Amino acid sequence: MEYKHPWIPMTKATEKEMLESIGKKSLDDLFSNIPEKFRLPRDLNLPGSHSEIEVTRRIQELAAKNKPADTGRVFLGAGIGLHYIPAIVPALATRSEFLTSYTSYQAEISQGMLQTLFEYQSLLAEILDIDVVNSSMYDMATAVAEAARMSARVKKQRSRFLVPGTINPEHYKVIQTYTEPVDIELEKIDYDKHTGLMSLADLESKIDNQVAGVYIENPSYLGFIETQVDEISRIVHDKEALLVVGVDVLSLGLIRPPGNYGADIVVAEGQHLGSPMTFGGPLLGIFGCTNDRKLIYQMPGRLVGMTRTEKEPYEDGFVLTLSPREQHIRREKATSNICSNQALAAVTATIYISLLGPTGLKQVSETITFNANYTARMLDRIHGVKAPAIGESIWKEFVVRFENGVTAKDVHEGLLERGIHGGKILTEEFPTLGESMLFCVTEIHSKENIDELIQAVENIVSEGGVAQ
């Protein structure tokens, strides 16, 4: 009797029927187009079955090799950040009502999730000082890319999009991937090599009636604060282009929100709002725009709205007001093909922001400012170290340059040997900055953590980069 796997309903008869339907006699025939030299001529070297306790022990053994990042000894950022997550945030976000809820296609059975997403939109709109926020994108990189395409759709007959020369290189690659198929031309704007600020002269020379939008980051990828936002906004709008601004939401406890200086489209990374780094994902793309129908109707993602019954007694309800996916309308008319949005991450952000409130947001922002500036100032006192190496005002991240023959790789490896993870090496991404690293300091780093980092860097630099 043929053995049937209890969970895999594939039988030999089914396999034969499937092969016959495509004109093949065997599985070998199915893969006949793969050259022999690329095939593995043996079975996979997989271990046999193990009991549950044996598997658990093996997993624990492997997990023990990891070093937790929340000890304050990791200073890696580059757009993703280590932040303190109050215990109540995951406790609420992982309740079954949120964790198992599917996309809210049927409003009558999705009122709880729809209301939560409505609150998410409302909270972010208030913090960003922008009129409309959708119910999330994949991450900040895809949000910026969608903003570039949206700008070209709104500003018809315009096919250029300008970005800062200090943009996150990974984000730039994603924008390229999104814009190339629709023939949008990307161009970088030069920046001052000392302050990092966008060159207004270069911006004015490149912006014309073919530019659909201009993107700026504040704080920038390299950590400095762009202080020319009003001048940039004026130049962009004088040419009737759209101003797209990328921000760190937690910085807005101190820094002016983008809507305050004329942003038409706002994007941000929401991982900082209660989600762990978890080896790089999932992330949360925040996307908003001004209350302009031309913009709203071209916005990617979904928009949750509130309505009420027509007759008394009135009852409030929540619906998907805008849903431009290709599943819901003709594919060629879709403004975006984003499918699985980050609803659970948006729920987490909603809980986190609600818990902090305006006062808590300001306190977190102030703590980060103090910690980062203290770290930069103390590193700058070390002979052969310049911090910040670019920019005058910093918030959370900053560039550190190593001189006197010490390489960023030397410092990185020296810190690792001391149980500390330094910043991201920038030598290849921004060669003009020399041997440099991008450090990230947040509220999770104590003074003891920071002083340990400073002492370690001083020892490594004084030893010429050779760890002892």
Backbone torsions as a table, in degrees:
resi	resn	phi	psi	omega
1	MET	NA	135.3	-177.4
2	GLU	-69.0	132.8	178.7
3	TYR	-73.6	134.1	178.3
4	LYS	-117.0	123.2	178.6
5	HIS	-68.2	135.3	-175.3
6	PRO	-64.9	-21.8	-176.2
7	TRP	-118.3	-10.6	178.7
8	ILE	-114.1	106.4	-173.0
9	PRO	-78.7	21.0	179.8
10	MET	-83.9	126.0	176.5
11	THR	-117.8	167.1	177.5
12	LYS	-61.1	-36.5	179.4
13	ALA	-65.2	-41.5	178.7
14	THR	-66.0	-41.9	179.2
15	GLU	-60.8	-44.1	-179.8
16	LYS	-63.5	-41.8	179.9
17	GLU	-63.3	-41.1	180.0
18	MET	-66.0	-41.8	-180.0
19	LEU	-66.1	-41.3	179.8
20	GLU	-63.8	-34.7	-178.2
21	SER	-66.9	-21.4	178.6
22	ILE	-110.6	10.5	175.3
23	GLY	76.5	30.2	178.8
24	LYS	-118.5	149.4	-179.1
25	LYS	-95.9	-28.4	-177.4
26	SER	-149.0	169.6	177.5
27	LEU	-64.6	-31.9	177.1
28	ASP	-60.9	-38.8	178.0
29	ASP	-64.4	-33.7	-178.2
30	LEU	-62.2	-33.3	-177.1
31	PHE	-107.8	22.4	-176.0
32	SER	-65.6	-21.1	-179.4
33	ASN	-79.5	-5.4	177.4
34	ILE	-90.4	118.7	-178.2
35	PRO	-56.7	147.7	-177.5
36	GLU	-57.3	-35.0	-175.4
37	LYS	-65.8	-17.9	179.6
38	PHE	-98.3	0.7	-178.4
39	ARG	-94.3	149.0	177.2
40	LEU	-88.7	113.7	-173.2
41	PRO	-81.8	21.4	179.9
42	ARG	-148.0	168.7	175.5
43	ASP	-72.6	155.5	177.1
44	LEU	-65.2	141.4	179.9
45	ASN	-84.1	77.6	-177.5
46	LEU	-105.8	143.5	179.2
47	PRO	-70.2	160.1	177.5
48	GLY	-74.4	-175.8	-178.5
49	SER	-71.0	151.8	178.7
50	HIS	-133.3	159.3	176.8
51	SER	-75.4	165.8	-178.5
52	GLU	-60.7	-42.3	-178.1
53	ILE	-65.9	-35.2	178.1
54	GLU	-67.7	-41.7	178.2
55	VAL	-64.3	-42.8	179.7
56	THR	-60.1	-44.8	179.9
57	ARG	-62.3	-40.0	-179.3
58	ARG	-66.9	-41.9	179.0
59	ILE	-64.0	-42.0	178.0
60	GLN	-63.0	-38.1	178.2
61	GLU	-62.8	-43.5	179.2
62	LEU	-69.8	-41.1	-178.9
63	ALA	-64.2	-30.2	-178.7
64	ALA	-66.8	-16.4	178.3
65	LYS	-75.7	-20.8	177.9
66	ASN	-75.1	147.3	174.2
67	LYS	-110.0	123.2	-175.8
68	PRO	-61.2	142.4	-177.0
69	ALA	-86.5	-15.4	-174.8
70	ASP	-89.2	18.3	177.5
71	THR	-85.0	-5.6	-178.1
72	GLY	87.5	8.8	-178.4
73	ARG	-107.9	13.9	176.9
74	VAL	-116.5	125.4	-177.8
75	PHE	-120.8	32.3	-179.6
76	LEU	-95.2	132.7	-179.8
77	GLY	-136.7	-92.3	-179.9
78	ALA	59.8	42.3	177.1
79	GLY	105.6	-24.6	175.4
80	ILE	-110.5	139.8	-173.4
81	GLY	-131.0	150.8	172.6
82	LEU	-90.1	113.9	179.4
83	HIS	-130.8	155.0	179.9
84	TYR	-72.2	132.3	179.7
85	ILE	-114.1	109.1	178.0
86	PRO	-56.1	143.4	-174.5
87	ALA	-58.4	-29.1	-177.4
88	ILE	-68.1	-24.4	-177.4
89	VAL	-64.7	-58.4	178.6
90	PRO	-67.5	-28.4	179.8
91	ALA	-62.1	-38.8	178.7
92	LEU	-83.3	-42.8	-175.5
93	ALA	-65.5	-26.4	-178.1
94	THR	-97.4	10.8	171.7
95	ARG	-62.4	148.7	-173.9
96	SER	-59.7	-29.5	179.8
97	GLU	-60.0	-32.4	178.5
98	PHE	-95.3	-42.6	-170.3
99	LEU	-67.0	-33.0	-176.6
100	THR	-104.3	0.7	-179.0
101	SER	-69.5	136.1	178.5
102	TYR	-94.8	173.6	-179.9
103	THR	-53.1	139.3	-168.3
104	SER	-81.8	62.7	178.9
105	TYR	-73.0	-38.7	-177.7
106	GLN	-103.1	100.6	-174.1
107	ALA	-59.4	-34.3	-175.0
108	GLU	-64.6	-21.7	178.6
109	ILE	-115.7	11.2	-176.1
110	SER	-127.4	25.2	-174.4
111	GLN	-61.6	-37.5	-179.3
112	GLY	-63.7	-48.7	179.6
113	MET	-67.3	-40.7	179.3
114	LEU	-62.7	-41.2	178.9
115	GLN	-65.2	-40.1	179.2
116	THR	-62.8	-42.0	178.4
117	LEU	-68.0	-33.8	175.3
118	PHE	-62.9	-42.1	177.5
119	GLU	-64.9	-38.9	176.4
120	TYR	-57.6	-49.3	179.9
121	GLN	-59.6	-43.2	-176.6
122	SER	-66.9	-43.7	179.9
123	LEU	-63.2	-46.3	-179.0
124	LEU	-67.1	-37.9	178.8
125	ALA	-60.8	-38.8	179.7
126	GLU	-68.9	-44.0	-178.1
127	ILE	-66.7	-41.5	-177.7
128	LEU	-80.6	-10.7	-176.1
129	ASP	58.4	43.4	179.4
130	ILE	-125.8	155.8	-171.3
131	ASP	-77.0	-42.8	-171.8
132	VAL	-130.2	132.2	175.2
133	VAL	-128.2	133.7	179.3
134	ASN	-81.6	176.5	-175.2
135	SER	-94.1	41.6	163.8
136	SER	102.1	152.7	175.5
137	MET	-122.4	-178.5	-179.6
138	TYR	-63.9	-53.5	-177.3
139	ASP	-164.1	-179.1	-177.8
140	MET	-66.9	-36.3	-178.1
141	ALA	-60.6	-49.2	-179.9
142	THR	-71.1	-27.5	177.2
143	ALA	-65.4	-43.1	177.8
144	VAL	-63.6	-42.9	-180.0
145	ALA	-61.8	-43.0	177.5
146	GLU	-64.3	-34.9	179.0
147	ALA	-64.9	-37.2	178.5
148	ALA	-64.4	-45.0	179.1
149	ARG	-67.5	-38.8	178.9
150	MET	-63.0	-40.6	178.6
151	SER	-59.0	-42.5	-179.5
152	ALA	-69.4	-32.6	177.5
153	ARG	-70.0	-39.5	-179.2
154	VAL	-72.6	-46.2	179.9
155	LYS	-93.9	77.6	-176.7
156	LYS	-60.1	150.2	-178.6
157	GLN	72.4	5.8	175.8
158	ARG	-113.8	132.4	-172.4
159	SER	-133.7	24.2	177.5
160	ARG	-121.9	146.6	179.8
161	PHE	-138.0	123.8	-176.5
162	LEU	-100.0	139.6	179.8
163	VAL	-131.5	156.3	179.5
164	PRO	-69.9	149.3	177.8
165	GLY	-67.3	-15.3	-179.7
166	THR	-97.5	14.9	-177.0
167	ILE	-62.2	150.8	174.1
168	ASN	-57.4	118.7	-176.9
169	PRO	-56.5	-34.6	178.9
170	GLU	-67.8	-39.9	177.2
171	HIS	-63.8	-39.1	-179.0
172	TYR	-62.0	-40.2	179.5
173	LYS	-64.8	-38.8	178.8
174	VAL	-66.2	-41.7	177.7
175	ILE	-60.5	-42.7	178.0
176	GLN	-58.4	-43.5	-178.7
177	THR	-62.2	-38.0	-177.9
178	TYR	-78.1	-35.2	-171.1
179	THR	-91.7	-26.4	-177.7
180	GLU	-57.8	-44.1	-178.4
181	PRO	-64.3	-21.3	-179.2
182	VAL	-108.4	16.9	173.1
183	ASP	58.6	42.5	172.3
184	ILE	-94.8	127.1	-178.0
185	GLU	-89.1	124.0	176.9
186	LEU	-95.7	143.4	176.6
187	GLU	-147.4	137.2	-179.5
188	LYS	-90.8	144.9	176.9
189	ILE	-99.1	135.7	-177.3
190	ASP	-66.6	163.9	-179.3
191	TYR	-141.8	158.6	178.1
192	ASP	-70.6	128.1	-173.7
193	LYS	-72.2	-12.3	179.2
194	HIS	-102.0	-47.4	-177.9
195	THR	-90.1	-22.2	-176.9
196	GLY	81.6	-10.7	-176.4
197	LEU	-64.9	146.4	179.7
198	MET	-61.2	138.0	178.0
199	SER	-75.4	110.1	180.0
200	LEU	-65.4	-33.9	178.9
201	ALA	-64.5	-43.0	179.8
202	ASP	-68.8	-37.2	176.8
203	LEU	-60.8	-47.2	-178.9
204	GLU	-65.1	-31.6	-179.5
205	SER	-75.3	-23.9	-175.8
206	LYS	-100.5	-22.1	-177.7
207	ILE	-83.8	130.2	178.9
208	ASP	-148.4	-166.5	-176.0
209	ASN	-78.5	7.9	174.2
210	GLN	-103.2	-5.2	-178.5
211	VAL	-89.0	120.6	179.5
212	ALA	-82.9	-36.8	-177.6
213	GLY	-157.3	158.5	177.3
214	VAL	-127.2	130.9	-177.7
215	TYR	-107.5	133.6	173.2
216	ILE	-131.3	156.5	177.1
217	GLU	-118.5	133.7	-179.1
218	ASN	-151.3	105.4	-0.5
219	PRO	-65.8	156.8	-176.3
220	SER	-78.8	169.9	176.0
221	TYR	-57.8	-35.8	-179.2
222	LEU	-85.8	6.0	170.2
223	GLY	97.5	-23.7	-176.6
224	PHE	-75.7	158.2	179.4
225	ILE	-93.7	128.0	178.0
226	GLU	-77.9	109.3	-174.4
227	THR	-92.8	1.7	-176.7
228	GLN	-105.6	26.9	-171.9
229	VAL	-60.4	-36.6	-179.2
230	ASP	-67.5	-42.6	179.0
231	GLU	-65.8	-41.4	179.1
232	ILE	-63.1	-44.2	179.4
233	SER	-59.3	-41.8	-179.7
234	ARG	-64.5	-46.1	-178.8
235	ILE	-61.5	-44.2	-177.6
236	VAL	-64.7	-46.9	-175.9
237	HIS	-75.1	-25.6	174.4
238	ASP	-62.1	-29.5	178.3
239	LYS	-94.7	9.1	177.2
240	GLU	59.7	31.3	174.2
241	ALA	-97.1	169.8	179.7
242	LEU	-96.0	139.8	176.9
243	LEU	-98.3	118.9	178.4
244	VAL	-108.1	128.0	-175.9
245	VAL	-123.3	129.9	173.9
246	GLY	-103.5	131.0	-175.5
247	VAL	-133.4	168.2	167.6
248	ASP	-105.6	116.9	-172.9
249	VAL	-56.8	-39.5	-177.5
250	LEU	-65.9	-21.4	178.9
251	SER	-73.0	-17.0	-173.3
252	LEU	-77.3	1.6	168.8
253	GLY	-70.8	-17.6	-179.3
254	LEU	-128.2	-36.5	-173.4
255	ILE	-91.4	147.6	179.2
256	ARG	-56.5	135.2	177.6
257	PRO	-69.9	151.4	-174.3
258	PRO	-61.9	-32.2	178.2
259	GLY	-64.0	-22.6	-179.1
260	ASN	-70.2	-24.5	179.8
261	TYR	-118.1	29.2	167.0
262	GLY	89.8	20.7	178.0
263	ALA	-65.1	133.6	175.7
264	ASP	-88.6	-36.6	178.1
265	ILE	-131.8	137.8	-179.8
266	VAL	-125.6	136.1	175.5
267	VAL	-129.8	156.2	179.8
268	ALA	-161.9	165.2	174.4
269	GLU	-100.3	124.5	-177.2
270	GLY	-96.5	5.0	178.6
271	GLN	-59.5	-31.6	-177.7
272	HIS	-65.5	-16.4	-173.1
273	LEU	-95.1	63.5	172.7
274	GLY	96.4	-2.1	179.4
275	SER	-103.5	138.5	177.4
276	PRO	-73.5	167.8	179.0
277	MET	-71.7	-35.2	176.0
278	THR	39.5	54.7	175.7
279	PHE	58.8	25.7	172.4
280	GLY	108.0	10.1	176.9
281	GLY	168.2	171.7	0.5
282	PRO	-74.1	155.7	178.6
283	LEU	-106.9	-172.9	-177.6
284	LEU	-143.3	114.7	178.4
285	GLY	-89.6	124.0	177.4
286	ILE	-99.5	134.9	-175.1
287	PHE	-144.5	125.2	179.1
288	GLY	-143.1	166.2	178.2
289	CYS	-152.8	172.6	178.8
290	THR	-76.7	166.5	-177.6
291	ASN	-80.0	69.4	179.0
292	ASP	-125.8	121.2	-176.2
293	ARG	-56.3	-35.1	179.4
294	LYS	-61.8	-34.9	178.7
295	LEU	-80.2	-47.0	-175.9
296	ILE	-59.6	-43.0	-178.1
297	TYR	-70.5	-14.4	177.9
298	GLN	-105.5	4.1	-178.0
299	MET	-73.0	135.4	176.7
300	PRO	-75.9	167.2	176.7
301	GLY	78.9	-168.1	-174.8
302	ARG	-110.8	154.9	178.7
303	LEU	-128.8	120.3	179.2
304	VAL	-93.0	131.5	179.8
305	GLY	-121.2	164.4	179.0
306	MET	-110.9	137.8	178.4
307	THR	-134.4	-175.8	175.8
308	ARG	-152.6	163.5	-179.6
309	THR	-65.9	154.6	-175.7
310	GLU	-73.3	-32.9	-174.2
311	LYS	-116.6	156.8	176.6
312	GLU	-70.1	149.4	-3.4
313	PRO	-74.8	128.9	-175.2
314	TYR	-67.1	139.2	176.1
315	GLU	-129.3	132.3	178.5
316	ASP	-78.3	150.6	176.5
317	GLY	-149.4	164.1	-176.6
318	PHE	-125.1	139.9	-176.3
319	VAL	-140.8	164.1	171.7
320	LEU	-82.4	100.5	-177.4
321	THR	-72.8	-39.7	-178.5
322	LEU	-133.1	127.3	-179.2
323	SER	-147.7	87.5	-170.9
324	PRO	-87.7	22.4	-178.7
325	ARG	-70.3	159.1	179.8
326	GLU	-70.6	-16.6	178.6
327	GLN	-69.8	-30.8	-171.5
328	HIS	-94.3	-25.7	-179.8
329	ILE	-134.4	175.5	-179.3
330	ARG	-56.4	133.0	-172.4
331	ARG	-54.7	-40.5	-177.7
332	GLU	-70.5	-13.5	179.8
333	LYS	-97.7	-5.3	-177.1
334	ALA	-67.2	134.9	177.6
335	THR	-83.0	-18.1	-179.8
336	SER	-154.9	148.3	177.1
337	ASN	-108.5	22.9	174.5
338	ILE	-65.3	130.4	-177.9
339	CYS	-108.1	-88.2	-177.4
340	SER	-73.0	104.2	178.4
341	ASN	-82.1	-178.3	-172.8
342	GLN	-102.5	59.1	-174.0
343	ALA	-60.8	-42.8	-178.0
344	LEU	-67.1	-38.0	176.1
345	ALA	-66.3	-34.2	177.1
346	ALA	-67.7	-38.6	175.5
347	VAL	-61.1	-44.8	179.1
348	THR	-59.5	-44.5	179.1
349	ALA	-63.0	-38.3	178.9
350	THR	-61.9	-45.5	179.3
351	ILE	-64.2	-44.1	-178.6
352	TYR	-61.5	-48.6	-178.2
353	ILE	-65.5	-41.1	179.5
354	SER	-62.4	-38.2	-179.8
355	LEU	-67.7	-43.4	-178.7
356	LEU	-70.0	-47.7	-174.7
357	GLY	68.8	176.7	-178.4
358	PRO	-58.7	-41.7	-178.1
359	THR	-66.7	-44.7	180.0
360	GLY	-65.1	-39.3	178.3
361	LEU	-60.8	-42.8	179.4
362	LYS	-65.5	-40.3	-179.3
363	GLN	-64.9	-42.8	177.9
364	VAL	-61.9	-45.6	-179.7
365	SER	-61.4	-41.8	179.2
366	GLU	-66.2	-42.1	-179.7
367	THR	-62.7	-43.7	178.3
368	ILE	-62.2	-43.9	179.1
369	THR	-58.0	-47.8	-179.1
370	PHE	-62.9	-49.0	-177.0
371	ASN	-61.3	-45.2	-177.6
372	ALA	-66.6	-44.3	-178.9
373	ASN	-69.0	-35.3	175.4
374	TYR	-63.2	-45.2	-179.9
375	THR	-61.4	-46.8	-179.1
376	ALA	-62.6	-42.9	-178.4
377	ARG	-64.3	-40.9	-179.1
378	MET	-71.9	-36.9	176.8
379	LEU	-65.6	-35.4	-178.5
380	ASP	-66.1	-20.1	179.5
381	ARG	-78.2	-13.9	-179.4
382	ILE	-77.1	131.3	178.6
383	HIS	-63.3	126.3	-179.8
384	GLY	91.4	8.4	179.3
385	VAL	-127.4	134.2	177.2
386	LYS	-120.2	121.5	-179.8
387	ALA	-148.6	130.3	-10.8
388	PRO	-72.5	143.1	-176.9
389	ALA	-79.1	-15.9	177.0
390	ILE	-147.7	134.9	-179.1
391	GLY	95.8	152.5	179.6
392	GLU	-105.5	-41.4	178.9
393	SER	-108.8	127.7	179.2
394	ILE	-124.4	162.6	177.2
395	TRP	-120.5	-67.1	-176.0
396	LYS	-117.5	-42.1	-178.4
397	GLU	-112.7	154.9	-180.0
398	PHE	-160.1	154.0	-178.7
399	VAL	-90.2	135.6	176.1
400	VAL	-119.4	126.0	179.2
401	ARG	-107.8	138.2	179.7
402	PHE	-109.3	132.8	-175.4
403	GLU	-120.2	-171.0	177.6
404	ASN	59.1	35.6	173.9
405	GLY	86.0	-4.2	178.8
406	VAL	-86.1	128.0	-178.5
407	THR	-94.0	159.4	176.8
408	ALA	-62.3	-34.9	178.2
409	LYS	-65.2	-38.5	176.6
410	ASP	-57.5	-47.6	-177.8
411	VAL	-66.3	-42.7	-179.6
412	HIS	-59.0	-49.4	-178.5
413	GLU	-68.6	-35.4	177.2
414	GLY	-65.1	-38.9	177.9
415	LEU	-67.6	-40.1	179.3
416	LEU	-61.1	-39.8	179.1
417	GLU	-65.2	-21.8	178.2
418	ARG	-97.0	8.7	177.4
419	GLY	79.1	22.0	-179.4
420	ILE	-122.9	135.7	174.7
421	HIS	-100.8	118.3	-178.6
422	GLY	-79.4	-161.4	-178.9
423	GLY	-82.6	-175.9	179.9
424	LYS	-80.8	131.6	178.8
425	ILE	-71.6	128.2	-175.5
426	LEU	-106.9	2.0	-170.9
427	THR	-54.6	-40.8	-179.2
428	GLU	-83.1	-37.6	-178.3
429	GLU	-69.2	-42.3	-178.7
430	PHE	-131.6	75.8	-176.5
431	PRO	-60.3	-26.2	-179.7
432	THR	-67.5	-16.3	178.6
433	LEU	-84.8	-3.1	179.0
434	GLY	75.3	-154.6	179.4
435	GLU	-76.8	94.1	-171.3
436	SER	-133.8	160.5	177.2
437	MET	-136.7	150.4	177.0
438	LEU	-103.1	108.7	-179.0
439	PHE	-93.8	148.0	177.7
440	CYS	-126.8	124.2	-179.9
441	VAL	-125.4	128.6	-177.3
442	THR	-127.5	-169.7	179.8
443	GLU	-69.2	-13.3	-178.4
444	ILE	-78.3	-16.4	-178.3
445	HIS	-89.3	122.2	177.0
446	SER	-83.2	168.1	177.9
447	LYS	-61.4	-34.8	178.4
448	GLU	-64.8	-41.8	177.4
449	ASN	-60.8	-45.9	-176.6
450	ILE	-66.5	-44.7	-179.7
451	ASP	-64.6	-33.5	176.4
452	GLU	-65.0	-42.6	177.4
453	LEU	-61.1	-47.2	-177.6
454	ILE	-61.1	-44.0	-179.9
455	GLN	-65.1	-39.4	179.7
456	ALA	-64.9	-44.6	178.6
457	VAL	-62.3	-42.7	179.5
458	GLU	-60.8	-42.1	179.9
459	ASN	-65.8	-42.9	-178.4
460	ILE	-64.9	-44.6	-179.7
461	VAL	-65.7	-41.4	-179.3
462	SER	-67.6	-24.8	178.6
463	GLU	-89.3	4.7	179.9
464	GLY	75.9	21.5	177.6
465	GLY	92.3	0.5	179.9
466	VAL	-94.5	114.9	179.9
467	ALA	-72.4	139.5	-179.6
468	GLN	-112.9	NA	NA
